[in-house]
Amino acid sequence: MATVLICRRFPRLSRVTAFSTTAKCKAESGSSKSKQEKEENPETANTGTESAATIQLLDPLDYRVLYNPSAYAKSRAASQQHAARNSGQALGDAFTSPGTAQVQHTFGTASSQALPPLRNALPKPKPKPLLKQTISARLSAAQTKEEAENEKTEMHDSKEDPRMFQKGRPEYRSLSYDKFEPTETLPLEEGDSILHNVAVREGSQSPGTVTDSFRKLSCLPVEQHAALVSEPRFNALCHCAVKNIRLFSTSDLIDILKACVRLVVPPTHPLLNACENEFCRRVWDMDLEQLLLVADCWRCLERSVPSYLSILFSYANVRWKDLTLPQFVQLVYIIGEGRRSPADLLQKVESMILKYLDSFTLEEVGVICLGLFKSLSGISDHVMRKIADRVSLQMEDMSTYALVNVLKMLRYTRMDHLPLLKELGKVIPARIPTVNIQGIMHITLTCSSLHYFDEGIMAAVAMSLPSKVTYCRSKDAAKFLWSFGCLDYEPPNEEEFYSSLIEQMHRKLHEFRKFPEHLLTGLLGLAFVNRFPEELIDYALRDEFVQKTRGSKYELRKDLFTLSKSVEIECPGYQGSRLPPQLYQEITEMVLNFAEQEIYIRPEIVEAASLLESMLGGPEYVKNHMILPHTRSSDLEVHLAMDGRPVPFNLKDPIADKKLRDIGVSLTNELMTQLIKGTSHSQSPVEVENEARTPGQERGEEAQTPHVGDRAALSGGALTAGARLQVEPKSERCLEAPPTLTLARRPRGVKLAIQVSNRNHYCYCSKRLLGLHCLKRRQLRQLGYVVVELPFWEWFPLLKRTRLEKLSYLHYKVFDPALLSRAG
């Protein structure tokens, strides 16, 4: 077989070392990218500075790679990633179809570890045209192949049959269309004879004859169905049925509809329009079994019938007490497939779930959850907990498909059911290799949405994903990246795992035009774990993409803000697209307004800020704000000098607030020398003011000074040195230098970013910090702040204790001598 030698450029990936003030961004990728660019953009395969030689068989559109994983056990280089992603391991047969004999052998000449950091990898001239050219070329190539990719049969069956539950009870045969119902194949000659009679009689056939003709024709060989539906004589038969639609009995009309399902009649066919109208007219004359069967046929035809479903739900609402268990399950299934949530039925659905819960099969439990999830029907915590109780006890006997459906509903209701989650960690890792890609995504997303970290589950997902990554939709790839980033987990095969997903994001770039939220979701997940693929970031921050986000049903401006500001802080060498300043200002104002209404006023933050002001000497020493607005959480900022004294810095309007005030200070030669020369050999003016106060003044300003008891408890150390600084209210400040001058002559100190954390900052039942807050603290350190945490497991219990205990705790946190060693 002929071969071709291809040279291709690696995409650049910024990877920043945590806790470093100098961003070290290394380009990450590997020879796994060669398949994508060969398929999508062969014209630009030789551009760029980094290249690899790839020997590739021609026509690589549908191939598998067979390799020996042990041969690569000691290597984490990028050349391994492509092989692992497309491997034909022992489980590969479960995800690929036979007949894919073409094999690609890839030999990488460069490891991702050898690529230069971002500041060197970026071309020094303007790189944006190159980035735009690369993305545009990839998009155009992807668009030309999009139809071919959609038509190509996916080797890995990514869709499970949602109707498996119907095999558990014989009663479902009368409630649903059975595509496996045995039928006797009609010979072609007999089918031609039926069509000939239709043409001869020209619509004069009786309803019974028409129905019989539909039944028989639907039994023709499957390969003849498409030709039959486009046959003019078949259209004449359909016209005859439409003309006499009201003359058919209900059972005959249902048989015609079932025949249409077998023949795969297009959902917009005129015959189906007439059938829908007629069934809507007859609903109240039909029994529930017939109604459910017709609804199931509409689902099989993929035809949207909101009017029919609305009448069906009204019928079920009136005759609710007569529903049997199979009828109820089938009804919930239809509710889910119709993506409709009848509000008046919801309470009755809950009561029926509780009534039949112990009698449901495990597959029926799964379909109940799927129906509720698809129709966005919320249920009470009580009912969801009852379902989770049963599943946690029988999980090993439950199919993975049914279990995933329960997890979807668990995620939707935000149910923190620890027994189920722990059992999931025991059962699901061994099943991961045999689960389809969408199922794996929902398992992973459930863990991240519930902030539940189980290393066994996440590691199993990471090991299994690279070989299946080509089956990921843009949504799947984004959710995987988000989930791993949210839980701040980098698996043992992190380079292979992340490189394969980033490659898939490039491959699905054309889909992000329609679903911009998926690109931002994936990029934020990568940012949480300190990875910044610059070509994707450049695309996401372009004006045309930003405009597309405005048309999304989701609020994406805050995600753009978080991504752009993170790149600005952590990748100083990045030279791609950035958000316009006007959008920055708009989003910042939106975030700060939200913070003032929802965050700054939280009791645990207000209490900490108030006590810090009291302990340090006033509001000038503490600022309750967002140091990094793009991280969407507040900080209590405090500055300390090198000797441990608190330094005033929160001067909101120093010019307007400056007022001279007579404090009864005698004008001495020493004071004049101090004012003229700017030096002091004795007390500062503030200390002079403090000594000149009358007892009445001190009592009137008690709110601005530490309590006597506070001083007694906190005397000594750095606090004693700073406690004498008594700061007047804003309207009566003493002589102060402007902030710039104050900072200029201030000795080098330390800036504290005090975090008042809560449970939502951590994984469930854990002290593992979530990805967004890891990102925030990493960036605070990079900007020179020392992060001090008031963890919820310490601070929240103290809120119920005495003021003295809280002040003592804060003093311990703020004046820790180790903090000063980190100054700078």
N, C-alpha and C positions, 0 to 999 in steps of 0.2 A: 504494500500500500504506500502511496506517495506521502511524503512528509514535507513540512515547511518549517523553516527556522524563523522564529518571531522574537523580536526584541521589544520590550515594553517598559513603560515608566511606572514606578511605584507611586501611589498616592502618598502625600505627606501626612503624617499624624504627629501632633504635638503631645508629648507626655511630660508633665511637669513633676519634678520631685517634690514631695510634700514637705512643708515646713521650711522651705527655702525662700529667701528673699530674692534670689536670682533665679528666674524661671528657666528650668532646663527642659526643653521640649525635644523629644526625639521622634523622628519619623518612624512610624510603625506600619508595616504591611508585609507582604511576602509574595512569593510566586503564586499564591492562591488567587491573586488578582488577575493573573494572566488569562484565565478562562473567561472572566467577565468581559475584559476589554477586547479579547479576540472575537467574542461573539457580538459585542455591542458596538465596537469602534475600531475595526481593524486599520482604518486609515491613519489613526493617530497613535498606533502602537509603538512607533519609534521615537516619540517626542519625549523630552524631559532629560534629566541628568542621571537618574538612577535607572539601571536596566538589568534585565535577566535574560538569559538564553533559554528558550523553551522549544523543545521538539514536540510538535503536536501533529496528530493525524488530521487529515482533512475531514471536513464535515463533522465538527465536534459538537453538534447541536444536542445530541442525545446519547450520552455515554456514561460509563461507570469506570471507576478506577479501582483496580485490584492491587493490593499492596500488603506487605507484611509489617504490621505495626511495630513488632519487636525490633526491626531493623533501624527504627528511628527513636528508640526509647531514650537514648541519651541526648537527643537534640531537641531544642525548642525553637530552632530556626524557622524562618517563614516557609521554607520549602516543604516542611512537614504539613503545613496547614492545609494546603490544597488536597493532598492525599487523604488526610484524615477527614476532611469535609465531604469527600466523595467516595469514601472507602466502601468496599464490599465486605464488611466484616460478617461474622456468623449471622448477625441479625439483619444483614442487608437485604436478604431475600424478602423480608417482611415489608420492605418499603420500596422495592423496585420490581419492575416487571421484566420478564425475560425478553430476549431479543435486543439487548443493548450491549453489543459485543465490542464497540469501539473503545479503545483504551488510550488515555493520555498519560504520558510520562513527563514529569516536570523536574527540571534540575535547576535549583536556585543557585545563583552565583553570589548572592549577597544576603547576609542575615540582617534581620531588623535591628539586631543589637549593634550592628556596625554602622548604621545610618547616623548622620550628624545631627546635633540638636537643632532646634527650630531656628535659632539665630543664624546658623550657618546654612541650614537647608533652604531657607528662603532666598531667592535671588535678590541681590542688592538693588538692581534696577526695579522699576515698578512691576510687581509680579501679578497685579490684578488682571491684565489682559490675558496672561497665560492661564490663570485659574478660570477665567470666564470662557476662554477658548476650550479648555479641557471639559468643563461642565457642559457647555453648549454642544460640543461634539458628542459627548456621551448621551445627552438628552435626545439629539436628533437620531442617533443610532438606535436608542431604545425605542423611540416612537415608531421607526420603520419596522421593528421586529415585534412590536407589542401584539399585533393581531396574530402573528405566527405563534408567539408564546402562549396566547390565550387558547389557540386551537390545538396546540400540542397536548396530548394526553399526559397528565402528570403520573409518573411512575408510582409515586408514593400517594396512596389514598388518604388524603388529608381530611376527608369528611366521613364521619360515622353515620350510620343509619339511625335517625332519631325514632324509628318505629319498631325497634327491637322489642320494646315492652309488649307489643301486640301479640308476640308469640307465646306469651306466658299464660294466656287464658283463651279458651275457644270462643268466648263471648265476643271477642274483638272482630271475629270474621264478619259479623253482621253490622258492625259499626264502622268498618274501614275498608278501603280498597286493598285487596291482596294482590300485589303484582306477581306473586309466586303461585297464584291459583292455576292449577293445571288446565290446559285447554288443548283440544285436538286441532292440529294444524290443518288449515283449509288449503286444498290443492289450488294452484294458480288457475287451472282451467275453470274450476267452479267459481272462483272469484271473478273471472272475466265474464262468466255467464250471468252472474248477479248484476254486474255493471251493465251488461248488454240489455237485460230486462229493464233496468232503470231508464236507459236511453230510449227504449222502445215505448214504454208506457208514459214517459214524459210527465211524471208527477201525479199520475192517477192511482198510485199504489195506496193500499190501506195502511193505517198506522201500524197494525200488527206486522204487515209485510216489511214496512220500512224498518221497524225495530229489529226484525229478524235479519234483514240485510246488514244492518250495522253490526250485530252480534257476529255474524259469519265473517264479514270482511275484516273485523278486528282480529280474527284468528289466522289471517294470512301470515306467512313467514315475516319475521321482524325486518329483514332487509328490504321487504317490499312496501313497508309502511309509508316511507317518505314519498315514493312514487305515487302511491294510492291517494294520499292527501292532496297532491297537486293534479290528480286526474280530473278532467272536466266532468266525467260521468259521476264521480264521487261528489263533486260540488253540486251536481243536479240532485243527488240523493239528499244532501244537506239542505238544499233549497226546499225540497219537498217536505222535509221534517220541520223546517221553520214555518212554512206555510200552514201546516196542520198541527202546530205545536200544542194547541189546547185540546186536541182530540186524543192525545196520548194519555194512557193511564200513568199514575205516578211511578209504578214499578217499571213500565216501559221507558219512561223518560230517564229513570235512573240507569237502566241498561244502556241507553244511548250515550249517557254521560260516561259510563264505565268504558264503553267502546272507544270513546274519544280519548280517554286516558291511555288505553292500550296503543292506540294509533298515534299518540303524541300530537294531537291536533294543536296548532298554535293557540295560545291563550286569548288572542284577539279575534279569533274566527267568528263570523256572524252566527253560526249555529250555537256557539257558547253564549253569545249575547242573549239570544232568544231563550236558551235554557235557564240562564240566571234569572231573567225577568219572570219566567213562568214559575220557577221554584220559589221566588220571593212571593208570588201571588198565592202559592199553595201551602206555605209554611204551616199555617194553623190547621190545615187538614191532614198533615202528615204526622207520623209518630216520631219520637225522639231518635230511634235507631235510624230511620230514614234520613232525618235531618243531619245527624252526625256523619253518616255515610256520604251524603252529598257534599258536606263541608270538607271531608277528607279528599274527595275527588277533586274539588277545586284546588286544594293544596297540591295534589299530585300534578295538576295541570299548570301550577304556578300562576294561577289567575287570582288577582286581588278582587275580592267580593265583599266590600265593607257593608253594603246594604243587606246582603243575605246574612252575614254574621251578626249584624245588629239585631235583626229579627230573631235569629236563632238564640241569642243571649236573652232576649226578652221572653222567649218561649221557655227557656231553661229557668229563668228567674221565677216564672209563674208556677212551674211544676217541679220546683227544686226538691221537694220532699220525696218525689218518686224516683230520683236518680239512683241507679244501682252503682256499685263500685266501678265496674268497667266503664259505664257511661260517664261517670264523673271524671275519671282519668282521661278518657278520650276528649271530653269537653275542655279540660285544662290544657291538653295538648293542642287542640284547635285554637284556644285563646292565645297560646304562645306563638303558634305558626302564623296567626293573623296579626300578631304584634299589636293586639288591642286589649285594653284593660277595662272591662266594664265595671265602673265604680260601684254600682248597686249589687254586684255579685260578690265583691271582695270579702265582705264579712261572712257570707254564706260559704264561700270557698274555705275560709279558715275553719269554720265549724265542721265541714265535711272532712277536711284533712285530719282533724283531731278524732273524728268519728271512725275513720277507716285506717288510721296510721298503723296500727298493729297488724292490719290485714293486707296492706300493700305488699307486693313483692318489692325487692330492692330496686329493680328496674323501674317500677312504677313510682317509687320515691324519687328516682332520678328525673323522670319525665315531669312529675309535678313541679319540681324545682326549676326545670328548664322552661316549662310553660310560664311560670311566674316571672322568671328572669327575662325572658324574651318580651313579655308584655309589660315589663316594668311595673309589676304589681308588688308593691311592698306588703309584707306581712308582719305581724307583731313579733316582738322578740320571743314571746312565750311559745308561739307555734314553731318558729325557726329553731328554738332551743330543743323542743321536743323532737324535731326531725334530726337535728344534730346528735341528740342523745342516742337515737336508734342507730344512726349510721356509724357512730364511733364504736358501738358494740358489735357490728356486723360488717365492718369495712373489708375484711379479708374475703368475704363471700360476695362482694359487690363488684360489678364490672367497672373498669376504669372509666368508661364513658358515663355511666350513671353517677359515679363518684365525682367526676369533673363537673357535672351539672349541679350537684349539691354544693360544690365549692363556689360555683358562680353565684348561687343565691346567698351563700354565706358571706361572700364578698360584697354583694349588693346591700345586704342588711347590716353590714359592719358588725357581724356577730363574732365576738371573741370567745369561741368555745374551745377551751384548752384541751379537754380530753380528745376531741376530734382531731385537733392539730397535732397532738402528740402521737396519736395512732397513725395519722397520715405520714409522719416521719418514719414510722416503722414499716408501713405497707408500700408506699409509693416509690421509693428509690429503686427497688428491684424491678418495678414495672416500667420505669421511664424509657428504657431502650425500645420497648414495643409500643409506645404510645405515639400517636400522630402528632405533628408539630403544633397544631392548634390546641390539642389537649395539654401538651407540655406547657404551652404559653399560658393557658388558664390556670394551671397548677402554680406556676411561678408567679403570675400576677396576683393570685389569691394570697400567697405568702407576703408579697410586698405590700399589697393594699391593706392587709391586716397588721403590717409591721411585724410579722412573725418570721424569725430567722431560724432555719433548721439547716445546718451545714450539709447534712446527708442528702437532703432534697436538692439543694442548690448545686452541690458538687455533681450529683447524678445528672442533673439537667445540663451542666456545663460540659461534661464528658460526652453526652449523647448529641448535643446540638450541632457541632461542626459538620458531622456527616449528613445532617438533614437540613442544613441552613438554606439550601437553594429552594426549599419548599416554603420558606417563610414569606408571607405577604409583608408589605411595608409595615402594616400594623403589628404583625408578630415580631419582626426584628426590633421595632421601636419598643415594644412592651418588654421584651427580654432585656434590652439595654437599660430601660428604666428600672426594672425590678432588681437587677443586680446592683445598679447604682444606688437605688433607694436604700437597699440593705447594706450598702458599702461592703460588698463581698467580691473579692477577686479570687477566682478559683485556681486550683493548681495548674490548669492548662490555660491561664489567663491570656497569653499572647495568641494562642490558637483560637480561643473562644472569641476574643474581641476582634481580632483581625477578620475572622469569618463573618461576623455580624456587620462590621463596617463595610466589608466588601459587598454584602447583600444590600446594605443601604445605598451604596453606589449603583448597584444593579437595578434597584427599584426607584431610582431618582425621579423617573417620569411620573410615578404614582403620587409623589409629594405635591405635585401641582394641584391635584384634586383633594388630597388629604394632608395639608400643611402641618396639621397638629402632630402627625406621626413623626415627621422629621425633627420637630422641636422636642418631642418626648424622648426620642433616641439620643439626641445631642445633649440634653440635660442629664440623662442617665450616664453618659460618658463623662460629662464634666464633673459629676459627683465623685467619680473614681479617678479624676485627674487626667483624663484623656481628651484631646482636642484635635479631631481630624479636620484640618484647616480648609480643605476643599469643600467639604460639606458645610462647614461654618460660613465660609465665604458665600456659598449659595444661599444659605438660610438668612443672611443679613443683607442680601441685595434688596434694592427698592422694589423690584417686581415681585419677589417672594413675600416681602413684608406686606405689599398690597393684597396678595392672595390671602394672607392670614386674616385680613379684615372681613373677608367673606365667610369665614369659618363660623360654625355654630358655637365654638368655644372661645373664651377670652384668652387670646394668645399673646397679648402685648407684654404681660408680666413674664412670660417664658422667654420672649425675645430679649427683654431687659436683663433677666438673670444670665442668659447665655452671653450676651454682648459684654456686660460688665465683668463677667468671669474671665472671658478671653482677654479683656483689657488689663486685668490684674495679673493673671497667671501666664499670659503669653505676650510679653512686651515686644517680642520680635514679629508678631503677627502683622501682616500688611494688607490683609484682604478687606472685604466690605465691612462697614460699621453702620450702626443705626444713626440716623440724623439727630443732631442736638435737640431739635424741637420735639421729637418723639421721646428722647430721654427725659426732657423736662415734663412732658405730659404724663408719662408713666410714673415718674418719681412723685409728682403731686398726687396722683391717684393712690399710690402705695402709702404715702405719708398720711393722707386723709383717712385711709382705712386704719392705719396704725393708731391715729389719735382717737378713733371711735371704738376700736376693738382691742388693741394690744396694750397701749400705754396705761390704760385704766384697769388692767387686771389686778386683782387684790394683791397677789404675791409680788408683783412688780412695784406697785404703788407703795407697799409697806417697806420693801427693800430700799427704794429711792428715798423715802422719808427718813428712815433710820440712818442711811448714809449721810444725808444732809445734816442731820443732828449730830452725828458722830464727827464729821469732818469740819463742820463750821458754817454750813449754809449751802444754798443752791448753787453758788459759784463753783463749788468743788465737785458737783455731780451733774451729769447730763443724761437724762432719760430720752434716748433717741435711737434711731437706726444708723449705726455707723456705716453699714452696707445695706442701703434700702433694697437692693436686688435680692437679698437673702430673706426678706420678708419677716424678720423677727427683730426684737428690740435689744438694746444693750444699755447698761449703766456704765458710762464712761467716767473714769477717775484718773487724775494725773498725780504722780508722786515724784518728788525730787529725789536725788541720789541719797540724801540723808534720811529719807523716809517721810519727810513732811508732805502733806497734801498741798497741791498747787492749785490756786484758783484759775479757771480757764473758761468757765461757762458765762461769758460776758456777752449777753445778747445784743445790747446796744450801748457800747461803752461811751460813745460821744454824747448821746442825749442824756445819759444817766449821770454824767460827771457834774457834780455841784459842790462848790466850796462851802464848807460849813464850819462855824466857829465852835471848836470843841474845847476852848479854854486852855490852849497851849501857850506857854510863855515863850516869847521870842528871845532866844539866847544866842550867843556867839556860835556855840556848837551847832545849833539847829540851822543857823544861817550858813555856816560852812558846809553842812550836809546838803542844803538846798542848792547852793552854788556849785559845789564840786561833785555832787552826786555820790558822795561816800558817807558811810555811817560808822561811827565807832562806839555807838551805844544802841539805844532802842530804836526800832523802826517807827515811823509815824503812826502806823496802825497800833503798835504796842503802846505808844504814848497816848493815843486816843483811848485805848482800853483803860489805862490807869487814870485818865482824867474823867471817866464816866462817874456819874453819881449812882448810888444804889438804886434809885428809882429807874434810871435808864436801863440798868442791867436787868431789873425785873421786867421791864416792858419789852425787852428783847429776848426773853427766855426762849421763845420758839426758835430763835436763830442760834442758840448756843446749846451745848450739851448739858443735860441735867446733872445736878450734883452727884446723884447716884451713878450716872453714867461715867463721870470723871473718876469716881472712886474705883469703879470696876475696871476702867480702861486706862488708869494712870500708868505712866511708864512707857518706855519705848518711843516709837515714832509718834504715837498719838499725843503724848505729853508735849512734844516739841511743836506740834501743829495745833494743839487745842487752844492755845492762847490767841490764835487769830480769830477775832470776832468781826464778822463782816456785816456791815449795815445792809438794810433792805435796799432795793434798787434805787429808790427815790432819794436815798441819803447816803450814797457811796462816798467814801473818802477819795482823796487824790489817788488815781490809778493811771498807770500807763496804758496806752492802747494795747490790744492783744498782741500785735506784731512786735512791739517793743518789749512787752513782757516776756514773750517767748524768746526774743533775741538774747536777753540777758539772763534768762532762766538757766540754771545749771542742767546739764543733761540728766534726764530722769526716765521714768517708765510710764507708759500709757496703759491703763488697765481697761479691758473690755469685759465687764462683769456680765455673765450670762445667767439669767434666772430661768432655768430650764423647767420643762414639764414633761409629762409622760409621752406626749406626742413628738418629742424630740428623740425618742429612743425606741428600739425594737420592743415588742410586746414581752412583758415579764423578763426584761433584760436591761443591762446597762450598756448595751451596744448602741452607739450613736448612729442615727440615720444619715444617709448620704448628704442631704441638703445641709445639715448642720455640721457635718465633717467639712464640706466645702467652705462654709462660712468661717469656721475656726481656722482652717488652713489659710484662707485669704486674709483674715485679721492678723495672723502671725506674719504673713508676708508683707503686710503694710506696717509692721512694727509694733503691733499691740501685743500685750501679754493677756492671754485669755484666762479669766478667773471664773469658775463656775460655782453657782449656788445650786447644786443638784436637787431635784425635787424630793428625793428620798431623805435629804437632810433639812432642806429649807421649809417644805410644807408642814412637817410636824412641828417645827419651831414657831410657826405662825400662831399656834395655840398656846405658846408658852409666854413667859413674862418678857417685858421690854428689855430688861437687863440681860436675859439670856440671848435674845436676838442680837443685841449690840455686841455682846461678847463674841458671838459667832462671826459677825461681820468684821470685827476687829481682827480676829484670827485669820480671816480670809484675805483682807485687804493689806494688812501689815506683815504678811509672811516675808521674812528676810530673804527667802529664796527668790522672790519676785524681782528684787532690786538687782540680783545677779544677772537677770535677763534683760536689763535695760539696754537700750540702744536700738 
